[in-house]
Amino acid sequence: MSRSTTSECRIVQRLVSANFALVYFAIVWAKKVDVDEWEEQYSCDTGHGHFHEHVTGHRKPNDARNLRPLYSHVDVQECFDRGYDLVQDRHDQTCGGGH
């Protein structure tokens, strides 16, 4: 797991590899809502056979929007940079880019 933080915002990555290939990732932007509590705001992941985003960070039902079907680990790897850029852009719009 990799983490990029400011005092009130953070981006967390979950990466899963098999045979040296990236087979799953989740990139999550979260905001601090209490001393030790964080709330997901937006995320991208490669679960359920699609590269998709959660536009409300799972806070509302049916917030997933499919961006691309996945057929192999190559597809997962190809989506990683776009996923990080989407999450970073949402983070920067609200929390600023200084992390």
C-alpha positions as CSV (number, residue, x, y, z in Angstrom):
1,M,0.0,0.0,0.0
2,S,1.3,3.4,-0.9
3,R,0.1,6.6,0.6
4,S,0.2,10.3,-0.3
5,T,-1.2,12.7,2.3
6,T,-1.8,16.3,3.4
7,S,-3.1,16.9,6.9
8,E,-6.8,16.6,5.8
9,C,-6.6,14.5,2.6
10,R,-4.8,11.4,1.4
11,I,-4.5,9.1,-1.5
12,V,-4.1,5.4,-0.8
13,Q,-3.2,2.7,-3.4
14,R,-3.9,-1.0,-3.1
15,L,-1.9,-3.1,-5.6
16,V,-2.2,-6.8,-6.2
17,S,0.3,-8.7,-8.3
18,A,0.6,-12.3,-9.5
19,N,3.6,-13.7,-11.4
20,F,5.1,-10.1,-11.5
21,A,2.0,-8.7,-13.2
22,L,-0.4,-6.1,-11.8
23,V,-3.8,-7.9,-11.7
24,Y,-5.8,-5.5,-9.5
25,F,-5.5,-2.0,-8.2
26,A,-7.6,0.5,-6.2
27,I,-6.7,4.1,-5.8
28,V,-8.7,6.0,-3.2
29,W,-8.9,9.7,-2.2
30,A,-10.1,10.2,1.3
31,K,-10.7,13.2,3.6
32,K,-10.3,13.3,7.3
33,V,-13.7,13.6,9.1
34,D,-12.5,12.9,12.7
35,V,-9.3,12.5,14.6
36,D,-8.8,8.9,13.4
37,E,-11.5,8.6,10.8
38,W,-11.2,9.0,7.1
39,E,-14.1,9.0,4.5
40,E,-13.6,7.9,0.9
41,Q,-14.5,10.7,-1.5
42,Y,-13.6,9.2,-4.9
43,S,-11.9,6.1,-6.1
44,C,-10.9,4.1,-9.2
45,D,-10.4,0.3,-9.2
46,T,-10.3,-2.7,-11.4
47,G,-12.8,-5.0,-9.7
48,H,-15.7,-6.9,-11.3
49,G,-14.1,-7.1,-14.8
50,H,-14.0,-3.4,-15.4
51,F,-11.8,-0.4,-14.8
52,H,-14.3,1.9,-13.0
53,E,-14.7,4.9,-10.7
54,H,-16.8,5.4,-7.6
55,V,-17.9,9.0,-8.0
56,T,-19.1,9.4,-4.4
57,G,-16.5,7.1,-2.8
58,H,-19.1,4.4,-2.1
59,R,-21.2,6.8,0.0
60,K,-24.2,6.6,-2.3
61,P,-25.7,3.4,-3.9
62,N,-24.9,2.6,-7.5
63,D,-22.1,5.2,-7.7
64,A,-19.8,3.0,-9.9
65,R,-19.3,4.2,-13.5
66,N,-17.6,1.7,-15.8
67,L,-14.8,3.2,-17.8
68,R,-13.3,0.2,-19.7
69,P,-13.8,-3.6,-19.7
70,L,-10.8,-5.7,-18.6
71,Y,-9.8,-8.8,-20.4
72,S,-6.2,-9.4,-19.1
73,H,-3.6,-8.1,-16.7
74,V,-2.3,-6.0,-19.6
75,D,-5.6,-4.1,-19.5
76,V,-5.2,-3.6,-15.8
77,Q,-1.7,-2.2,-16.1
78,E,-2.8,0.1,-19.0
79,C,-5.5,1.6,-16.8
80,F,-3.3,2.4,-13.7
81,D,-1.9,5.8,-14.8
82,R,-5.3,7.0,-15.9
83,G,-6.8,5.9,-12.6
84,Y,-4.1,7.7,-10.6
85,D,-4.6,10.8,-12.7
86,L,-8.4,10.8,-12.2
87,V,-8.0,10.4,-8.4
88,Q,-5.2,13.0,-8.2
89,D,-7.3,15.5,-10.2
90,R,-10.2,15.1,-7.8
91,H,-7.9,15.4,-4.8
92,D,-6.3,18.6,-6.1
93,Q,-9.6,20.3,-6.9
94,T,-10.6,20.0,-3.2
95,C,-7.4,19.6,-1.2
96,G,-4.9,21.4,-3.3
97,G,-1.9,19.9,-5.0
98,G,0.8,20.5,-2.3
99,H,1.5,17.0,-1.0
